[in-house]
Every structure is written in C-alpha cells, then in structure tokens.
Amino acid sequence: MRTRTHRGRTASAERRITARRLVPCHGVTSARIIRAVRTALGDRPCRNLTVVVVDDAQIARLHKQFMADPSSTDVLTFDLRDDLANGPIDAEIVLSAETAERQARRYRTEPGRELLRYAIHGTLHLVGFDDHSPDERKRMQKEEHRILATMIDKGPGAGKRIRPGQAQSRNARRIADRV
C-alpha cells in the first residue's frame, strides 16, 4: 500500500511521517521537521509518526491532561505502540513554537533550530534514549547536536550564534532563514 506525504512524494505506508503546523513555526517547513525526524529514526521501523506544532496554551492543556502538570513545556511524546520493545513506532510528538522562541533567545540560537531540536528530542525518546540521569541526558544531547549538524548548511555563517542586536552578514541571514 502506498500513501501520499509532503509535497506529493509517495512513501510506503509502513513509514508514514507527517507534520502539522497549527501555529507559525519560525520559518521551519513541514519538510524540514520530517527530515529531522527521519534522521533521528534512522532505520528503525515506523508505522506512523505525527508531529504537531502548537502554542504554549495548547501544550499546557495536554501537559496537564496527560502528565498532571499545568505548565507549558517544550515537547511531549506520546508512544502509542502496544509493544514498546519490539513494535514499529506509532506515535505523536507535540512541539511548542512559543517555548522554542523563548528558549532560542535564552540560548542565543535561532527559534527554528530550537524547534527542530524538540522534534529530534521527541523522536530520540521513541528510539530508546532517555534523559533522567546526567549521563543519559549528556548522551541524548550529543545525539541531538549530531543530527542538527546534518540539518544545517555548511556555508558561511553556519552554526554561528548571534547575540541579540548583533548585525548578521547577508549569508548568515540566508542560512538562518533556511533553518
């Protein structure tokens, strides 16, 4: 069975990955979110994975409903598999665009890059990574950085952090717009 995915490409129904942007996503396209998720999945079997980008109010409602915590958060991952150890991935990942914008200012990075990090982070949870201990968190962050590096163009200005108010070169602005 075949199914249509982003931009009319055809993919096997066994590996359906979709992205829904319910709020502005800082220039990040659905295709880039899907690419980040596919990279994080590697060759692991995946039946269905949906990534939804929402605002803080919506993610806070979900956080309260499913985690008994009324605060907003960056990413929620819902693993829907019956067999968590052996079954193909069937999941939903919810990302907060507003949190990405706030955290990007804090870490002096682009909001789009931060949003992609959340998509990668949620996917890594599905493939066995965890962040409960300092060692696990360090291992997971290292993998996030590795995957993000594959998402960034290697041209001039790539990966540079710009301080608020600092002028960017024309090439750096173009690269930041593509993230």
N, C-alpha and C positions, 0 to 999 in steps of 0.2 A: 504494500500500500504506500502511495506517495502523498505528500501534502505540501501545500504552498507555505513558504515562510517569507521573511522580509524581502522586499524588492522582487517578488515573483520567483525567487530561486526555489528549486524543488529539492526536498530532502526526504530521507527515509523517515517514516512515521515513528520509528523506534528512537529517534534522536530529535525530537521537536523542542526547540528552544525559542521562546517568544519574549518580547519586551514591550510593555505598555507604559507609556509616559503620560500620567494623569496631570502632571504639573510641568512647568518649564524645567529643562534639565541642563542648563548652563552650556548649551551647545553640544551636548553629547547625544548622538543619534542612537536609535534602537540598534542599528547595525553594530556600532562600537560596543554597546552593552553586551550584545550577543557574542561578539568576538571575544570579549574579556571572559565571559562565562565559558565559552568553548575551550579557551586556552586553559582555564583553571580545571575544567573537567578532564582534560587530557583524553585518554582512550577509554575512560570508564563508561559503562553502558548507561544510557539515559533514555527513558521513555518520554518524559515530559517535564520541562522546566520553564516556569514563567517568572519573569522579573517585572515587578510593578514599581514605578517611581511615584511617590505620593508626597504630601506636605506633612509638617510636624503634627498637625491636628489628627490626621488620619492614622499615622503610625502610632501616635499616643493611644488612640482608641484600640487599636489592635494589640498594643503592648499591655494595656490594662485588661483586655478581654482574655488574652491567652497567657500572660505572664504575671498577672495581678500587680502590675506596676503602671501607674497612670502617667509616668513621664514619657516624653518623646525619646527616641533612640535613633541610631544611625541605620541599622539593618536588622530585620527579622527574617529568620529562615525557618520555613515550615517543611519538614521532611514528611511526605505523605506515603512513603513506602510501607507495605505490610511487613516485609523482611528487610530490616535496616542493614543487615550484614551482607546479604547476597543479591537482593533485588536490584533491577535497574533503577536509576534515580527517577523519582517522581516527586516534584517539589515546587514550592513557591517561595520567592525571595522578594521582600518588600524593602525599598530603599527610601530614605528621606532626603529630598533635594534641599530642603531648608537646613537640615543639620549639616549636609555636605558644604553648603555655603558658609556657615558659621565656622566649621572646623577648618576649612580651607584658609580662612583669614587667620585663625589661630596658628596653623602650621605653615603659613606662608606658601601655599600652593594654589593651584587652580581648582575651583569648585568642580569642574568636570572630571578632573583627575581623581579628586576625593570620591566622587560618585562612583567612578569605575572601581576604585578600591573597595567600596562597600559591596559591589556586585561580586567581585573576586572573593572577598572575605566570606560572604554568604555561601558561595559555591564551595570554597575550601572546607567549610563545616560539613557539607554534604559528602565530601570525599574522604573524610576521616580526620581532618585537622581539628584541633581544639585550642582554646586559649585560656584554660582555667589556671594553669601554673605559669610562672615566669618563663620556664624553658619552652613550654608548648607555645606560649604567646610569641616568643622570640622566633621560633621555627616557623610559625604561621606568618608573621610579619616579613620574614625573609622571603618566603614564597610569594607573598603579595607584591613585594618590591620586584622580584624577578619577573613576574607576569606583567606588572605595569611597565617595566622597562621594554618589554616586547611590544607594548601598545604605543610607545612614543617614537615619533620620527627622530632619526639620529642627526638631523640638520643643525645649523647654528642655533644656539639658544635652547636646545632640547634639554629638558630636565633642570634648567636653572630656576631657582626660586627668586621671585621678585618681591621686594619689600613694598608695602603699601605706599603709593605715591612715587615710586621709583619709575623712571622712564624705561620703556622697553624698546628694543630695536624693532624694525619692521618685521624681520624674520621671526623674532621671538613672539611677536603678537600673532603672526600667522600660525605658528606652531601651537600656541596656547588656544587659538580658536578651533584647532582641529582635535584637541584632546577631548 
